[in-house]
Structure formats: structure tokens, C-alpha cells
Amino acid sequence: MRLSSTILGLALSALIASPAFSETYKSPKALLRALYSFDAASADDDGPSPYSAFFSDHLNGLLQQDLENTPEGEVGALDFNPVISGQDGEASDVEIGQPILMDDRAEVEVEFRNGEKVTLYYTLVREHGGWKVDDIANQQGDAPWSLGALLGDDR
């Protein structure tokens, strides 16, 4: 009987640790505050991104597909950290704009410093009872990008 409870406890712990059971963010700002205070180096290696718990099912699917289609030893579609819009550094002086809500979607502008001023545009979706990041875009500079577009999203 004791062995059964131990196995059940381990199985339940594994389920709770999975991205589907990760923390639920009741507002777009709560999600983005948590994202920018998250230490990506402490993330589990199980997901396709250190930020998988913050990302939508769709975005995690795109990241997983990129991971599976990238030959071993090669860099996939992303050679930078989209949350800080760079390969190195960290976001400081983070300012989260007022979300524009459209049913189960939201658009939010986030400004911060990572060596220079950076402005990112987030598209969020409501799923699993909370808000998740569905896309990130940097529309400034010589090479504007969208995370979805870099990953081959066709929607």
C-alpha cells in the first residue's frame, strides 16, 4: 500500500510540474511581470523553450517543431532570446503597457533596457484558464521580427 501511494505521489508531482498545469495568470500584466522576473537558467529542460510555461500551446508547438526539424549540433530558427531581444544581457527597467483586450486575445507593449532601449509587442491568448504568450514581435531597427514568423507560422 505504501509503494502505491509513493508511485501515485510521484505521478501527481510530474503532472503538476508539466506546462499544462503551470501557474495560471489571471491578467496579461501578471503574466508579463512573471515572465520578466523568471530566471530562464532555472527552467526545466523538458520543454522546447525555457519559457514554455509562459507560452501558448500553439507557440510551444512551433518551438517543438523547430527543435525536431533542426539537425543535431545545429542552431534552429532562433539564435537569440526573444524575451530580451538579444543573445546576451537581461531586461532592466521593464515597463509593461496597458493591454488592449479583444475577447480571449490581448496586445501589450513592453519596454525595457538591454544595453539599449527595446520595445517588444506581445500577443497573448487566454487558454487553460489564464493568459499565455502567443507571439512576440520587435518592429524596430533594420531587421524587424516576429517569433511566429521566424518559426514558420503561417497564420
Secondary structure, DSSP 4 states (H G I P E B T S, - for coil): -HHHHHHHHHHHHHHHHSGGGSPP-SSHHHHHHHHHH--GGGS-SSSSSTTGGGB-HHHHHHHHHHHHHSPTTS--S--SBTTTTBSS---EEEEE---EEETTEEEEEEEEESSSEEEEEEEEEEETTEEEEEEEEE--SSS-EEHHHHTT---
